[in-house]
Amino acid sequence: MRILIVRLSALGDVVMAGGLPAALRARHPDAHIAWLVQEGFEALPVANPAVDEVIVWPRRRWQALWRERRYGALWRAVRGFVKALRAQRFELAIDAQGLLKSALWVRLSGAAERLGVDPSEGSHWLMTRVLRTPSDKTFAAEYNHLATALGLPAPQPQLPLIDAGRRAARALLTDAGVTGAYAALAPFTTRPQKHWPEAAWQALAKRLRGEFGVTPVLLGGPTDRPAAGRIAGDGAAVDLAGRTDIPTAAALVAGARVVIGVDTGLTHMGVAAGVPTLALFGSTCPYLAAPGRPLAVLYRGLPCAPCKRSPSCAGAHPCLGGIGVDAVLRAIPPEPLPN
């Protein structure tokens, strides 16, 4: 059997889908399992031992051709990509993202059976079967329901690591003088309504270092460098924002004593890796449990939540502002920090 999983982005969602290939493999041990992912997010599927092939959608390159008005080259690139995809002769294609852009790839794959999970944007019209999953507030809940519908064992969250990522993580920690236990802090997302105040992060970092002897390590992307620098301040935290690729960030998360973060991919990595994790949710629907995983969640549940991408607070963003540092320290899963 030839199976295609389509989960294009983003990092946190790719993390949550990581247990699906192994669940499919348990039911179809001889299957060829491929994962179609957007460029920039392929590192985790590539490292996943249950995935036979990763097909990377070169979206940025196509966008560049469009901006340069090289329409002929773009058409040839799209046509060649679709031809190669259809040549795989997939029997089952799963749209694990539920958007029109992901459903289009499922349809273009030519698979006879096309399953859409919680489809939106009219994408259900491109499927032969649709699965609507109930909201049960657990980590990667939709994949558990998908597994049940397909007769698979429950997917187990996982964070695949590669040796290169481990080596790079060790080198970064050594260069920064981090020799003992450290806390991975993930303060950054692309939406300001999901942020906890920078002053609160700095105060938390100082208390982690001063009261528990744990080195706070800030993780994030290149665009997070200015904010990370402000939080790190005069040595409150070790700033590694913008200095890691995905495999290195995954290794840093997996080696942490505790992960504390907002609703972002690095926080979800902590849950998948089984590291004690505290997630701060505000403007998005939270998962409140991850069976078998040391997870705690702080969620105020304001009347305006979840606002997702359409906040109604005129930029005030009160979702997480009412959460204090003491509350965060009390909520950390039991016994991850040294006495």
C-alpha positions as CSV (number, residue, x, y, z in Angstrom):
1,M,0.0,0.0,0.0
2,R,1.2,3.5,-0.8
3,I,0.1,6.2,1.6
4,L,0.6,10.0,1.4
5,I,0.3,12.3,4.5
6,V,-0.2,15.9,3.7
7,R,0.7,18.2,6.6
8,L,2.4,21.2,5.1
9,S,3.0,23.4,8.1
10,A,3.5,24.9,10.7
11,L,6.1,23.6,13.0
12,G,3.8,22.9,16.0
13,D,1.3,21.1,13.8
14,V,4.1,19.1,12.1
15,V,5.2,18.1,15.6
16,M,1.7,17.0,16.6
17,A,1.3,14.9,13.5
18,G,4.6,13.1,14.2
19,G,3.0,10.0,15.7
20,L,0.7,9.3,12.8
21,P,3.3,7.6,10.5
22,A,4.2,5.0,13.2
23,A,0.5,4.3,13.8
24,L,0.0,3.8,10.0
25,R,3.1,1.6,9.9
26,A,1.7,-0.6,12.8
27,R,-1.4,-1.3,10.7
28,H,0.4,-1.5,7.3
29,P,3.9,-2.8,8.0
30,D,4.8,-3.1,4.4
31,A,3.4,0.2,3.2
32,H,5.3,3.0,1.5
33,I,4.5,6.1,3.7
34,A,5.3,9.5,2.2
35,W,4.9,12.9,3.8
36,L,4.3,16.0,1.7
37,V,5.5,19.1,3.6
38,Q,6.2,22.7,2.8
39,E,9.9,23.6,2.5
40,G,11.3,24.9,5.8
41,F,9.4,22.3,7.8
42,E,10.8,19.1,6.4
43,A,13.4,18.3,9.1
44,L,11.1,16.5,11.5
45,P,9.5,14.3,8.8
46,V,12.9,13.5,7.4
47,A,14.1,12.3,10.9
48,N,10.9,10.3,11.5
49,P,11.8,6.6,11.2
50,A,8.3,5.6,10.1
51,V,8.4,7.8,7.0
52,D,9.9,6.3,3.9
53,E,9.9,9.5,1.8
54,V,9.5,13.2,2.3
55,I,8.2,15.2,-0.6
56,V,9.0,18.9,-0.2
57,W,6.7,21.5,-1.7
58,P,9.1,24.3,-2.8
59,R,6.6,27.0,-2.1
60,R,9.1,29.9,-1.6
61,R,10.8,29.1,-4.9
62,W,7.5,29.2,-6.7
63,Q,6.6,32.5,-5.0
64,A,9.9,33.9,-6.2
65,L,9.2,32.9,-9.8
66,W,5.8,34.6,-9.5
67,R,7.3,37.8,-8.2
68,E,9.9,37.8,-10.9
69,R,7.1,37.2,-13.5
70,R,8.8,34.1,-14.8
71,Y,5.5,32.5,-15.4
72,G,6.7,30.0,-17.9
73,A,9.3,28.6,-15.5
74,L,6.7,28.6,-12.7
75,W,4.3,26.6,-14.9
76,R,7.0,24.1,-15.8
77,A,8.0,23.7,-12.2
78,V,4.4,23.1,-11.1
79,R,3.6,20.7,-13.9
80,G,6.8,18.7,-13.2
81,F,6.0,18.5,-9.5
82,V,2.4,17.3,-10.0
83,K,3.6,14.8,-12.6
84,A,6.1,13.4,-10.2
85,L,3.6,13.3,-7.4
86,R,1.0,11.4,-9.5
87,A,3.7,9.0,-10.6
88,Q,3.9,7.7,-7.1
89,R,0.4,6.1,-7.5
90,F,-0.7,6.6,-3.9
91,E,-3.7,4.6,-2.9
92,L,-4.6,6.6,0.2
93,A,-3.9,10.3,0.7
94,I,-4.7,12.0,4.0
95,D,-5.2,15.7,4.3
96,A,-4.1,16.2,7.9
97,Q,-4.3,20.0,7.6
98,G,-7.8,20.6,6.5
99,L,-7.1,23.7,4.4
100,L,-7.7,24.3,0.7
101,K,-4.0,24.4,-0.1
102,S,-3.4,21.0,1.5
103,A,-6.5,19.5,0.0
104,L,-5.4,20.5,-3.5
105,W,-2.3,18.5,-3.1
106,V,-4.3,15.5,-1.9
107,R,-6.5,15.8,-5.0
108,L,-3.6,16.3,-7.3
109,S,-1.9,13.2,-6.0
110,G,-4.4,11.1,-7.9
111,A,-5.1,8.9,-4.9
112,A,-8.3,6.9,-5.2
113,E,-9.1,7.3,-1.5
114,R,-8.7,10.9,-0.2
115,L,-9.5,11.5,3.5
116,G,-9.9,15.0,4.8
117,V,-9.6,15.6,8.6
118,D,-11.8,18.5,9.7
119,P,-11.8,20.1,6.3
120,S,-12.4,23.9,5.9
121,E,-12.4,26.4,3.1
122,G,-14.5,24.1,0.9
123,S,-11.8,21.5,0.9
124,H,-14.3,18.7,1.6
125,W,-15.3,18.8,-2.1
126,L,-11.9,17.4,-3.0
127,M,-12.2,14.4,-0.7
128,T,-13.8,11.0,-1.1
129,R,-14.2,10.8,2.7
130,V,-14.4,13.4,5.5
131,L,-13.7,12.9,9.2
132,R,-15.0,15.5,11.7
133,T,-13.3,15.1,15.0
134,P,-14.7,16.2,18.4
135,S,-12.8,18.6,20.5
136,D,-11.6,16.8,23.6
137,K,-8.8,19.2,24.6
138,T,-6.0,16.7,24.4
139,F,-2.6,17.0,22.7
140,A,-2.9,16.0,19.0
141,A,-6.5,15.0,19.6
142,E,-7.4,15.0,15.9
143,Y,-4.8,12.3,15.1
144,N,-6.2,10.0,17.8
145,H,-9.6,10.3,16.3
146,L,-8.2,9.7,12.8
147,A,-6.4,6.6,14.0
148,T,-9.6,5.2,15.5
149,A,-11.4,5.9,12.2
150,L,-8.7,4.0,10.3
151,G,-8.4,1.1,12.7
152,L,-4.9,2.2,13.8
153,P,-3.3,2.1,17.3
154,A,-3.3,5.4,19.1
155,P,-0.5,7.6,17.8
156,Q,2.3,8.2,20.3
157,P,3.8,11.7,20.3
158,Q,7.4,11.7,19.4
159,L,10.2,14.2,18.7
160,P,12.7,12.5,16.3
161,L,16.3,13.6,16.8
162,I,19.3,13.3,14.5
163,D,23.0,13.2,15.5
164,A,23.8,16.4,13.8
165,G,21.2,18.2,15.9
166,R,22.5,16.7,19.1
167,R,26.1,17.7,18.3
168,A,25.1,21.3,17.4
169,A,23.0,21.6,20.6
170,R,25.9,20.4,22.7
171,A,28.3,22.9,21.0
172,L,25.9,25.8,21.5
173,L,25.5,24.9,25.2
174,T,29.2,24.5,25.7
175,D,30.0,27.8,24.0
176,A,27.4,29.5,26.2
177,G,28.9,28.0,29.4
178,V,25.8,25.9,30.1
179,T,27.1,22.8,31.9
180,G,24.2,21.7,34.2
181,A,20.5,21.6,34.1
182,Y,18.7,24.2,31.9
183,A,15.2,25.3,31.2
184,A,14.2,25.8,27.6
185,L,12.1,29.0,27.3
186,A,9.9,29.5,24.2
187,P,8.4,33.0,24.5
188,F,7.9,33.8,20.8
189,T,5.2,33.3,18.2
190,T,4.1,35.2,15.1
191,R,1.0,36.6,16.9
192,P,1.4,39.2,19.6
193,Q,-1.9,38.1,21.3
194,K,-0.2,34.8,22.2
195,H,2.7,36.5,24.0
196,W,3.5,36.7,27.7
197,P,5.1,40.1,28.7
198,E,8.8,40.4,28.2
199,A,9.2,41.7,31.7
200,A,7.6,38.5,33.1
201,W,9.9,36.3,31.1
202,Q,12.9,38.2,32.4
203,A,11.7,37.9,36.0
204,L,11.0,34.2,35.5
205,A,14.5,33.7,34.1
206,K,16.1,35.4,37.1
207,R,14.1,33.3,39.5
208,L,14.9,30.0,37.7
209,R,18.6,30.8,37.9
210,G,18.6,32.3,41.4
211,E,16.2,30.0,43.3
212,F,16.6,26.7,41.5
213,G,20.1,26.9,40.0
214,V,18.7,26.1,36.5
215,T,20.1,28.1,33.5
216,P,17.3,29.7,31.4
217,V,17.9,29.2,27.7
218,L,15.9,31.3,25.3
219,L,14.9,29.7,22.0
220,G,13.3,31.3,18.9
221,G,13.9,32.3,15.3
222,P,16.0,35.0,13.7
223,T,13.1,37.6,13.9
224,D,12.9,37.0,17.6
225,R,16.5,38.2,18.3
226,P,15.6,41.8,19.4
227,A,13.0,40.6,21.9
228,A,15.3,37.8,23.1
229,G,18.0,40.3,23.7
230,R,15.8,42.4,25.8
231,I,14.6,39.4,27.9
232,A,18.2,38.1,28.3
233,G,19.2,41.6,29.5
234,D,22.1,41.6,31.8
235,G,22.6,37.9,32.0
236,A,19.1,36.8,33.1
237,A,19.1,34.1,30.4
238,V,21.3,32.5,27.8
239,D,20.1,33.8,24.4
240,L,20.1,31.2,21.6
241,A,17.3,32.7,19.6
242,G,18.0,32.7,15.9
243,R,21.0,30.4,16.3
244,T,19.4,27.0,15.8
245,D,17.8,25.1,12.9
246,I,14.9,22.7,13.7
247,P,17.0,19.6,14.5
248,T,19.2,21.6,16.9
249,A,16.2,23.2,18.5
250,A,14.6,19.8,18.9
251,A,17.7,18.4,20.6
252,L,17.9,21.4,22.9
253,V,14.2,20.9,23.9
254,A,14.7,17.2,24.4
255,G,17.7,17.8,26.7
256,A,16.0,20.4,28.9
257,R,15.0,19.9,32.5
258,V,11.7,21.7,31.8
259,V,10.2,23.6,28.9
260,I,8.1,26.7,29.5
261,G,6.5,28.4,26.5
262,V,3.5,30.0,24.8
263,D,1.4,28.3,22.1
264,T,4.3,27.7,19.7
265,G,6.1,24.8,18.0
266,L,8.9,24.7,20.5
267,T,6.5,24.2,23.4
268,H,4.7,21.4,21.5
269,M,8.1,19.8,21.0
270,G,8.5,19.6,24.8
271,V,5.3,17.7,25.1
272,A,6.2,15.4,22.2
273,A,9.6,14.7,23.7
274,G,8.1,13.8,27.1
275,V,10.0,16.7,28.8
276,P,8.1,18.3,31.7
277,T,6.3,21.2,29.9
278,L,4.3,24.2,31.0
279,A,2.2,25.8,28.2
280,L,0.8,29.3,28.5
281,F,-2.4,29.6,26.4
282,G,-4.6,32.7,25.9
283,S,-6.0,33.6,22.5
284,T,-6.0,30.1,21.1
285,C,-7.9,26.9,22.0
286,P,-5.6,25.1,24.4
287,Y,-5.0,21.4,24.8
288,L,-5.3,20.7,28.5
289,A,-3.9,17.2,28.8
290,A,-1.4,14.9,27.1
291,P,-1.9,11.4,28.4
292,G,1.3,9.9,29.7
293,R,3.2,13.2,29.4
294,P,4.2,15.6,32.2
295,L,2.2,18.6,31.0
296,A,0.7,21.5,32.8
297,V,-1.3,24.3,31.2
298,L,-2.2,27.8,32.3
299,Y,-5.2,29.2,30.6
300,R,-7.3,32.1,31.9
301,G,-10.2,31.5,29.5
302,L,-11.3,35.1,29.1
303,P,-14.7,35.8,27.6
304,C,-13.1,37.0,24.4
305,A,-11.1,33.8,24.0
306,P,-10.3,32.2,21.7
307,C,-10.0,35.0,19.3
308,K,-7.3,33.2,17.2
309,R,-6.3,35.6,14.4
310,S,-9.0,38.2,15.1
311,P,-8.4,39.9,18.5
312,S,-11.1,42.2,19.7
313,C,-9.0,44.0,22.3
314,A,-7.6,46.8,20.2
315,G,-4.1,45.7,20.7
316,A,-4.3,45.4,24.5
317,H,-3.7,41.6,24.4
318,P,-4.7,40.8,28.0
319,C,-4.8,37.0,27.5
320,L,-1.6,36.2,29.3
321,G,-0.9,39.5,31.1
322,G,-2.8,38.5,34.2
323,I,-0.6,35.4,34.7
324,G,2.2,36.1,37.3
325,V,5.6,34.6,37.7
326,D,4.6,33.0,41.0
327,A,1.7,31.2,39.2
328,V,4.0,29.9,36.5
329,L,6.5,28.5,39.0
330,R,3.7,26.9,41.0
331,A,2.3,25.3,37.8
332,I,5.5,23.6,36.6
333,P,5.0,19.9,36.5
334,P,6.1,18.2,39.7
335,E,9.8,17.6,40.4
336,P,11.4,18.8,37.1
337,L,13.6,21.3,38.9
338,P,16.3,20.5,41.4
339,N,15.6,21.2,45.1
